[in-house]
């Protein structure tokens, strides 16, 4: 139902806000990857970091969001 989708969007938004308060650069990377569709190298260039650092940051951000959204193991 559409109310489930709205709840999902709100949950994702809340998770991104939480990530931004914990690690603003990681949240920005998520936005660049998901909403702007940038590759890791392109997002790294926008953020002024190396692609290797962006890879590490991407892995961290994904794990953080997964846990925040209830998908991670406790």
Beta strands, then each sheet from edge to edge (+ up, - down):
end
